[in-house]
Amino acid sequence: MHIEILVEEPSAAEMLQVLAPELLGPDVSYEIRVFQGKPDLLRQLPNRLRSYPDWLPHTYGPNWCVVVLVDEDREDCRALKQKLETLAIDAGLTTRSQVRAGVPGPYRVVNRIAIEEIEAWFFGDVDALRAAYPRVTATLGAKAGYRDPDAIGGGTAEALERELRPHYPAGMPKVEVARTIAPHMVPDRNRSRSFQVFRDALRDLVPP
């Protein structure tokens, strides 16, 4: 099995460079493709999807899949998911959602959304956050407004920057933060529902 993972920014790639091997195991190959933001990913996605059947089977064999990960960014989640689904279907590729709805497989595309941003997944694992940045309070996950990582008001990137200000008074370097937190993350304890859905979708790709 080979998986192409498309992400909108380098911080997501940094996280997945650590987590993907753990979630996929040694028998699954993968490449993480980084774009210059969500608009760039969505602009290039139709051509990317159409091109994959022309070369992925010849390079990696018949078992392959494309995983698309984008931030919600306070968009309508259902509308964004439908946009991703439509792009895949228009490219002639069957999605995981279609197969789960009864369309014959195998599926070639998995569309996943980080709600509302990838930083919510760091809030989902406060132990990892504190291991990377010891000044973060141990009770952070129990505070009002932080109990549901996917429902943090005002933007999760902004919230994480506030919490890490003692470490980064001049501003939060997103890539460095992702690189620092990711090694401490434990997928099975993450409280973010959108992370759990992403995690389980990757695990489902692992051959039995």
C-alpha positions, 0 to 999 in steps of 0.5 A: 500500500502506498499513500499520498498525503496532501496537506496545506502547510508545513506545520501539518507536514511536520506533525505527520512526519512523526505520526504517520509512521506510527499510524501506518506501520512499516509495510505502508509507504507514503509521501507527504506533499505540502502546498502553499496554503489551502487555496493553493491546495484546492486550486491544484487538487483537480489536476493532481487527482486526475494524474494519480491513476496514470502513475501511482499504479505503475510506481507502487502497484494497485494498492494506493490511496490519496489522503487530503487534509485541510483546515476548516478555517471557520468554513461550513464543514459539510460544505467544505467536505462536499467540495473535496468529495466533488473534486475527487468524484469529478476526477473519476476517483471513488472516495472513502465516504462513497464506499461507506455509503454503499458504492463499490470500492476500493476507494482511492481518496480520503478527505479529512478536515482539521476543525478548525485548524491543525492546532486543535489537535495539539490542544487535544493532547495536553500532555504532549503540549506540556511535555514540549512546553513545561510552562503550559498549565497542567489544567489547561484541558479542563479550563472553560473554552478548552474542554473541546479542542474542536470548539475553541473560540477565536481560532485555535492558532491564536489560542495556542499562540497565547498559551505559548507566549512565555516561550515565544514572546515575539510570536509563535513559529508554527513549524517549530511548534509542530516539530516540537510537540509532535514527538510527544503526541500519543494518538490514542489519547487525543481528545480532538474528534477531528483528529480521531476521525483522521487517525482512524481513517489512516489506520483503516488503510493499513493492510490486515 
